[in-house]
Amino acid sequence: MISHPGISVMKEEADEIVSYLLKNNLVEKKLKIHQNGNYVCIPVRAQPGYLIGNMEVARYDFSTRINGRKPYEEILGILEKSGVNGSSVPKRWITYGDSVILKFLDNTEQIKSIAKAFMEVLKCKSVYEMKGGVRGRNRIPRVKLVAGKGGETRHLENGVIYVFDPERIMYSPGNVNERHHFLRLIRGGDTVIDMFAGIGYFSLQIARHTDAARVYCMDINPEAIRFLEKSASVNGLSQYVEAMVGDCRVTKPELRGDLVFMGNFSSIDYIIHGIQRLRSGGGIIAHFLVSSEEIDTYSDRINYMIRRLGRRSSVEDLHRVKSYAPNLWHMSAYIRITG
Ligand SMILES: C[S@@+](CC[C@H](N)C(=O)[O-])C[C@H]1O[C@@H](n2cnc3c(N)ncnc32)[C@H](O)[C@@H]1O
């Protein structure tokens, strides 16, 4: 252990603060971040007494990373000793709370040994293998536990703790920015309806960061709704969120909202159901897959489809969320219903 300048922050805020510090090159990477009860201690490149935001830098004890090596090199070092071929070891991984997801390039027989080395170095509870893709309408991920206990994990993103089981529920790290992109459209007192809520990817961010009066969440998968309700409770947001299991086309048909979220690639096929749920002056945030060639004309196409349903619309802020497959984009847009 060595004494070094650092800051101590509430564990719920730690992810967000660490990303801020990393972006500004303020983290001392040779030392390990550690948790102490409800607080997380982060080694920083600043002198004691200095203020980072409103956080005062003080001296704390930190342990060093082994030989100052990066985790990947540490993992390779461990595996080399047990004769595992380094070329089978994934160079990247996804971390959800205390769980790590790995994608293996080849069919190595040494998956278990590799997973255990990741557990040892990254100090995680479970390691999963990502087989790729999702199954069925409920979008169950093709993810399999390889080492550790498995079960629920708690993943912190932008001030919200999401509780879910990586083997049971899809969670897309590529959608991080999108989960906050449209929050600015929500005004105090608004009613929001999330028709494909999943575990509350959007709903819980809305409940946490806006003054919406209530967020109604629907999903056809009871397991997703169970996790959503648990996360709402863990985050102290239950009074703003009402979750229901069912097909969003028919569940609570009398419900009306100022803003409707349709976070499903088939949202355009369901758009009439979103429109019917809107109060006048409202709009829909819709997600869809679009080929590169279609992007320029896609707004006109949506407006045309809505006109054929007897309504009028204006597509605003159509943008790419992420690449989904070669030449295919996950896109989203705000569709204001104007008449
Ligand atoms: C892509 S996932 C959730 C997406 C999430 N909003 C996000 O951004 O990651 C789509 C969700 O829609 C749900 N779903 C599919 N068809 C549905 C329907 N007809 N009614 C309600 N939920 C449905 C699935 O169970 C799944 O949780």
Ligand as a Chemical Component Dictionary entry (heavy atoms), coordinates in Angstrom:
data_LIG
# 
_chem_comp.id                   LIG 
_chem_comp.type                 NON-POLYMER 
_chem_comp.pdbx_formal_charge   0 
_chem_comp.three_letter_code    LIG 
# 
loop_
_chem_comp_atom.comp_id 
_chem_comp_atom.atom_id 
_chem_comp_atom.alt_atom_id 
_chem_comp_atom.type_symbol 
_chem_comp_atom.charge 
_chem_comp_atom.model_Cartn_x 
_chem_comp_atom.model_Cartn_y 
_chem_comp_atom.model_Cartn_z 
_chem_comp_atom.pdbx_ordinal 
LIG C1  C1  C 0  -34.960 -4.230 -27.737 1  
LIG S1  S1  S 1  -35.717 -4.721 -26.292 2  
LIG C2  C2  C 0  -35.780 -3.369 -25.226 3  
LIG C3  C3  C 0  -35.145 -2.269 -25.741 4  
LIG C4  C4  C 0  -34.823 -1.200 -24.777 5  
LIG N1  N1  N 0  -35.877 -0.208 -24.830 6  
LIG C5  C5  C 0  -33.419 -0.720 -25.082 7  
LIG O1  O1  O 0  -33.238 0.394  -25.508 8  
LIG O2  O2  O -1 -32.447 -1.469 -24.945 9  
LIG C6  C6  C 0  -37.366 -4.832 -26.799 10 
LIG C7  C7  C 0  -38.298 -5.172 -25.693 11 
LIG O3  O3  O 0  -39.599 -5.190 -26.249 12 
LIG C8  C8  C 0  -40.341 -6.221 -25.609 13 
LIG N2  N2  N 0  -41.499 -6.501 -26.483 14 
LIG C9  C9  C 0  -41.498 -7.111 -27.691 15 
LIG N3  N3  N 0  -42.741 -7.104 -28.209 16 
LIG C10 C10 C 0  -43.536 -6.471 -27.324 17 
LIG C11 C11 C 0  -44.920 -6.116 -27.293 18 
LIG N4  N4  N 0  -45.730 -6.428 -28.295 19 
LIG N5  N5  N 0  -45.387 -5.444 -26.214 20 
LIG C12 C12 C 0  -44.568 -5.112 -25.195 21 
LIG N6  N6  N 0  -43.243 -5.424 -25.157 22 
LIG C13 C13 C 0  -42.742 -6.094 -26.210 23 
LIG C14 C14 C 0  -39.334 -7.343 -25.421 24 
LIG O4  O4  O 0  -39.727 -8.206 -24.383 25 
LIG C15 C15 C 0  -38.056 -6.539 -25.076 26 
LIG O5  O5  O 0  -37.894 -6.376 -23.683 27 
# 
loop_
_chem_comp_bond.comp_id 
_chem_comp_bond.atom_id_1 
_chem_comp_bond.atom_id_2 
_chem_comp_bond.value_order 
_chem_comp_bond.pdbx_ordinal 
LIG C1  S1  SING 1  
LIG S1  C2  SING 2  
LIG S1  C6  SING 3  
LIG C2  C3  SING 4  
LIG C3  C4  SING 5  
LIG C4  N1  SING 6  
LIG C4  C5  SING 7  
LIG C5  O1  DOUB 8  
LIG C5  O2  SING 9  
LIG C6  C7  SING 10 
LIG C7  O3  SING 11 
LIG C7  C15 SING 12 
LIG O3  C8  SING 13 
LIG C8  N2  SING 14 
LIG C8  C14 SING 15 
LIG N2  C9  SING 16 
LIG N2  C13 SING 17 
LIG C9  N3  DOUB 18 
LIG N3  C10 SING 19 
LIG C10 C11 SING 20 
LIG C10 C13 DOUB 21 
LIG C11 N4  SING 22 
LIG C11 N5  DOUB 23 
LIG N5  C12 SING 24 
LIG C12 N6  DOUB 25 
LIG N6  C13 SING 26 
LIG C14 O4  SING 27 
LIG C14 C15 SING 28 
LIG C15 O5  SING 29 
# 
